[in-house]
Amino acid sequence: MTGLHGRAQALLVASVLLASLASAQDRSNEGAFSGSVPTGQATTARLPLSLSDAISRGMKTNLGALVANQDVRSAQAARGVALSRLLPNVTAGVSEESQQIDLAAFGLSLPGFPKVVGPFGLTDARVVASQPILDFKSIYNTRSATADQKAASLSAQDAHDIVALVVTGLYLQAGAGASRIETARAQVKAAQAVYDQAADFRKNGVVPAIEVLRAQVELQTEQQRLISYQNDVDKLKLRLARAIGLPDGQPFDLTDTIPYSPLPSLTLEDAVARAYTSRMDYQSAEARVTAAELSRKAADAGRLPTAAFNGNYGDIGPTLDNSHGTFAATVSVSVPLFQGGRVKNEVVQADAEVERRKAELAELRGRIAYEIRAAYLDLDAAGRQTQVARSTIDLAQQQLTQSQDRFAAGVTGNLEVVQAQEAVATANENYISSLYVYNAAKATLGRSIGNAEKSIPSLLQGGIQ
């Protein structure tokens, strides 16, 4: 295994982690969680940024969370529209009319009576009210809209869990990149020392020129690696800044390092059971099933009679000061007899939506169990890899020390030193990658369990809430 393999593994896990964030969201919103609405003005002072600060900022500015909040407002408005169909509808108006009537046009011709009447005026000031008395379709539609509003609210809470996962993933990636820079700097320093030693030996005629060239190649290789790591971290920090709404150009430093900590004693079965009660996307899916079932009842209620009240009261006359009050009150019952199959097909359409929502709920239930099981597998494998990699670093460092001593003593050339340096670099890279994969699996587990804003930081610290 090489260092490049370790980085490829870490990048693959990062891709999987970030790809899972759209599991409860509409496909059109997948990219929303990588963006934000920046707030504030950039300053020259470097901002200290902890993981909890980053998550808190993301909750307020991340585009995915903001879009979910607007979805809640839209669902609330839709419920208000549905509810309005059950409430009184009152309008008021005043009309002024002037008429002239040709009686002959209506076939009226009376001796001694003018053929044309008018012009004359008519003023009418009136309040009109209507109120459904019994409308099962509107009742069920209102209940369905209420369930949809609840589902949207739960989805917005789930969006916060996704923000916590995204921000944590980006923070972990940037932190792993910073660790790579530290180890790369140490490798450059060590390679520089070997090069200086080889150059001194060459001046004294102790070693051939190839030893100096080999040491120089290794030094420049480490310098290139350091430059690459620095560029990677700068771009990762840009992605993190975009996700949490930092103003463009704001410098910041990561203040939290996430060390290895064992997984708390939370069994897989307990984690799955907890997820079914804590995951907001699961509860949202249940609410959407309820909403669909109520919509089906609303469609079926199209066959039922409806009753309504209609009434008006106002003054009517040639002028307002020469008018008289009039009113009308009507209670009507409407019984549908033939609707051309409209209700039947609306019921079929609504029933298809119910079955779709039920299938989505069943799929989500299975996906939650899969996500938790996969996270536990990753935790087990990455945890053991991290422990082995930690031991490998110590062994590789001992190998490097011994090869440097042998080279200094003239027992061997610096090829052995260069190989030992590469072994140290590979061991460090494998440790950083394994630790990142381990912590990323913890973050994924926190998201899979639910209440990620609290469970992810708790898991990363070796606990669980």
Solvent accessible surface area in square Angstrom, and as a share of the most:
residue,aa,sasa,rsa
1,M,146,0.65
2,T,80,0.47
3,G,17,0.16
4,L,136,0.68
5,H,95,0.43
6,G,1,0.01
7,R,50,0.18
8,A,57,0.44
9,Q,50,0.22
10,A,7,0.05
11,L,108,0.54
12,L,116,0.58
13,V,36,0.21
14,A,6,0.04
15,S,67,0.43
16,V,95,0.54
17,L,6,0.03
18,L,32,0.16
19,A,78,0.60
20,S,37,0.24
21,L,15,0.08
22,A,8,0.07
23,S,31,0.20
24,A,32,0.24
25,Q,30,0.13
26,D,90,0.47
27,R,179,0.65
28,S,97,0.63
29,N,34,0.17
30,E,63,0.28
31,G,56,0.53
32,A,10,0.08
33,F,1,0.01
34,S,56,0.36
35,G,6,0.06
36,S,23,0.15
37,V,73,0.42
38,P,85,0.54
39,T,71,0.41
40,G,63,0.60
41,Q,161,0.71
42,A,45,0.35
43,T,77,0.45
44,T,136,0.79
45,A,69,0.53
46,R,132,0.48
47,L,46,0.23
48,P,86,0.54
49,L,1,0.00
50,S,21,0.13
51,L,10,0.05
52,S,71,0.46
53,D,67,0.35
54,A,0,0.00
55,I,4,0.02
56,S,50,0.32
57,R,81,0.30
58,G,0,0.00
59,M,23,0.10
60,K,146,0.62
61,T,13,0.07
62,N,0,0.00
63,L,70,0.35
64,G,4,0.04
65,A,0,0.00
66,L,51,0.25
67,V,45,0.26
68,A,7,0.05
69,N,56,0.29
70,Q,93,0.41
71,D,69,0.36
72,V,22,0.13
73,R,156,0.57
74,S,74,0.47
75,A,16,0.12
76,Q,86,0.38
77,A,63,0.48
78,A,57,0.44
79,R,75,0.27
80,G,36,0.35
81,V,83,0.47
82,A,8,0.07
83,L,55,0.28
84,S,63,0.40
85,R,136,0.50
86,L,41,0.21
87,L,89,0.44
88,P,86,0.54
89,N,93,0.48
90,V,92,0.53
91,T,80,0.46
92,A,84,0.65
93,G,43,0.41
94,V,108,0.62
95,S,63,0.40
96,E,128,0.57
97,E,75,0.34
98,S,89,0.57
99,Q,55,0.24
100,Q,113,0.50
101,I,56,0.28
102,D,68,0.35
103,L,29,0.14
104,A,50,0.39
105,A,82,0.63
106,F,148,0.62
107,G,67,0.64
108,L,92,0.46
109,S,83,0.54
110,L,109,0.54
111,P,133,0.84
112,G,91,0.87
113,F,101,0.42
114,P,80,0.50
115,K,130,0.55
116,V,68,0.39
117,V,48,0.27
118,G,37,0.36
119,P,99,0.62
120,F,84,0.35
121,G,30,0.29
122,L,55,0.28
123,T,4,0.02
124,D,31,0.16
125,A,27,0.21
126,R,46,0.17
127,V,71,0.41
128,V,71,0.41
129,A,28,0.22
130,S,36,0.23
131,Q,52,0.23
132,P,37,0.23
133,I,96,0.48
134,L,78,0.39
135,D,32,0.17
136,F,72,0.30
137,K,62,0.26
138,S,11,0.07
139,I,47,0.24
140,Y,47,0.18
141,N,54,0.28
142,T,12,0.07
143,R,129,0.47
144,S,7,0.04
145,A,14,0.11
146,T,57,0.33
147,A,11,0.09
148,D,54,0.28
149,Q,47,0.21
150,K,125,0.53
151,A,0,0.00
152,A,8,0.06
153,S,41,0.27
154,L,16,0.08
155,S,24,0.15
156,A,10,0.08
157,Q,84,0.38
158,D,0,0.00
159,A,0,0.00
160,H,59,0.26
161,D,8,0.04
162,I,0,0.00
163,V,0,0.00
164,A,0,0.00
165,L,0,0.00
166,V,3,0.01
167,V,0,0.00
168,T,0,0.00
169,G,0,0.00
170,L,4,0.02
171,Y,2,0.01
172,L,10,0.05
173,Q,12,0.05
174,A,0,0.00
175,G,23,0.22
176,A,12,0.09
177,G,3,0.03
178,A,39,0.30
179,S,43,0.28
180,R,23,0.08
181,I,20,0.10
182,E,117,0.53
183,T,37,0.21
184,A,2,0.02
185,R,134,0.49
186,A,59,0.46
187,Q,11,0.05
188,V,26,0.15
189,K,157,0.66
190,A,25,0.19
191,A,1,0.01
192,Q,66,0.29
193,A,58,0.45
194,V,5,0.03
195,Y,54,0.21
196,D,64,0.33
197,Q,53,0.24
198,A,0,0.00
199,A,24,0.18
200,D,73,0.38
201,F,41,0.17
202,R,116,0.42
203,K,170,0.72
204,N,115,0.59
205,G,60,0.57
206,V,92,0.53
207,V,18,0.11
208,P,74,0.47
209,A,46,0.36
210,I,90,0.46
211,E,17,0.08
212,V,24,0.14
213,L,100,0.50
214,R,60,0.22
215,A,2,0.01
216,Q,66,0.29
217,V,97,0.56
218,E,9,0.04
219,L,12,0.06
220,Q,91,0.41
221,T,46,0.27
222,E,0,0.00
223,Q,70,0.31
224,Q,125,0.56
225,R,64,0.23
226,L,27,0.13
227,I,113,0.58
228,S,47,0.30
229,Y,14,0.06
230,Q,61,0.27
231,N,78,0.40
232,D,37,0.19
233,V,11,0.06
234,D,86,0.45
235,K,109,0.46
236,L,27,0.14
237,K,38,0.16
238,L,115,0.57
239,R,105,0.38
240,L,0,0.00
241,A,16,0.12
242,R,147,0.54
243,A,0,0.00
244,I,1,0.00
245,G,0,0.00
246,L,8,0.04
247,P,19,0.12
248,D,135,0.70
249,G,64,0.61
250,Q,21,0.10
251,P,34,0.22
252,F,8,0.03
253,D,58,0.30
254,L,42,0.21
255,T,72,0.42
256,D,52,0.27
257,T,125,0.73
258,I,33,0.17
259,P,88,0.56
260,Y,71,0.27
261,S,18,0.11
262,P,95,0.60
263,L,53,0.26
264,P,24,0.15
265,S,123,0.80
266,L,27,0.13
267,T,73,0.42
268,L,37,0.18
269,E,119,0.54
270,D,79,0.41
271,A,0,0.00
272,V,21,0.12
273,A,60,0.46
274,R,66,0.24
275,A,0,0.00
276,Y,40,0.15
277,T,100,0.58
278,S,29,0.18
279,R,0,0.00
280,M,36,0.16
281,D,7,0.04
282,Y,13,0.05
283,Q,49,0.22
284,S,4,0.03
285,A,18,0.14
286,E,76,0.34
287,A,7,0.06
288,R,65,0.24
289,V,15,0.09
290,T,63,0.37
291,A,4,0.03
292,A,6,0.05
293,E,54,0.24
294,L,28,0.14
295,S,41,0.26
296,R,72,0.26
297,K,104,0.44
298,A,2,0.02
299,A,10,0.08
300,D,64,0.33
301,A,7,0.05
302,G,12,0.11
303,R,120,0.44
304,L,77,0.38
305,P,58,0.36
306,T,51,0.30
307,A,15,0.12
308,A,32,0.25
309,F,68,0.28
310,N,67,0.34
311,G,10,0.10
312,N,45,0.23
313,Y,132,0.50
314,G,6,0.06
315,D,55,0.28
316,I,55,0.28
317,G,8,0.08
318,P,71,0.45
319,T,66,0.39
320,L,109,0.54
321,D,135,0.70
322,N,94,0.48
323,S,37,0.24
324,H,141,0.63
325,G,26,0.25
326,T,51,0.30
327,F,153,0.64
328,A,48,0.37
329,A,73,0.57
330,T,72,0.42
331,V,100,0.58
332,S,49,0.32
333,V,103,0.59
334,S,66,0.43
335,V,87,0.50
336,P,41,0.26
337,L,168,0.83
338,F,177,0.74
339,Q,63,0.28
340,G,55,0.53
341,G,32,0.31
342,R,108,0.39
343,V,7,0.04
344,K,131,0.55
345,N,95,0.49
346,E,49,0.22
347,V,30,0.17
348,V,92,0.53
349,Q,134,0.60
350,A,14,0.11
351,D,50,0.26
352,A,61,0.47
353,E,57,0.25
354,V,0,0.00
355,E,91,0.41
356,R,114,0.41
357,R,56,0.21
358,K,83,0.35
359,A,62,0.48
360,E,69,0.31
361,L,34,0.17
362,A,67,0.52
363,E,95,0.43
364,L,11,0.05
365,R,109,0.40
366,G,44,0.42
367,R,63,0.23
368,I,0,0.00
369,A,22,0.17
370,Y,145,0.55
371,E,23,0.10
372,I,0,0.00
373,R,127,0.46
374,A,28,0.22
375,A,2,0.02
376,Y,34,0.13
377,L,129,0.64
378,D,71,0.37
379,L,7,0.03
380,D,80,0.41
381,A,42,0.32
382,A,1,0.01
383,G,7,0.07
384,R,143,0.52
385,Q,74,0.33
386,T,3,0.02
387,Q,101,0.45
388,V,99,0.57
389,A,8,0.06
390,R,109,0.40
391,S,56,0.36
392,T,54,0.32
393,I,17,0.09
394,D,71,0.37
395,L,111,0.55
396,A,6,0.05
397,Q,84,0.37
398,Q,100,0.45
399,Q,89,0.40
400,L,4,0.02
401,T,65,0.38
402,Q,113,0.50
403,S,2,0.01
404,Q,52,0.23
405,D,87,0.45
406,R,102,0.37
407,F,2,0.01
408,A,52,0.40
409,A,77,0.59
410,G,54,0.52
411,V,99,0.57
412,T,37,0.21
413,G,25,0.24
414,N,0,0.00
415,L,88,0.44
416,E,53,0.24
417,V,1,0.00
418,V,19,0.11
419,Q,102,0.45
420,A,0,0.00
421,Q,1,0.00
422,E,55,0.25
423,A,34,0.26
424,V,3,0.02
425,A,12,0.10
426,T,29,0.17
427,A,4,0.03
428,N,22,0.11
429,E,6,0.03
430,N,26,0.13
431,Y,39,0.15
432,I,11,0.06
433,S,1,0.00
434,S,7,0.05
435,L,29,0.15
436,Y,9,0.04
437,V,10,0.06
438,Y,6,0.02
439,N,3,0.02
440,A,1,0.01
441,A,6,0.05
442,K,0,0.00
443,A,0,0.00
444,T,28,0.16
445,L,1,0.00
446,G,0,0.00
447,R,8,0.03
448,S,0,0.00
449,I,0,0.00
450,G,1,0.01
451,N,72,0.37
452,A,0,0.00
453,E,77,0.35
454,K,118,0.50
455,S,1,0.01
456,I,0,0.00
457,P,27,0.17
458,S,14,0.09
459,L,0,0.00
460,L,5,0.02
461,Q,151,0.67
462,G,27,0.26
463,G,27,0.26
464,I,53,0.27
465,Q,122,0.54
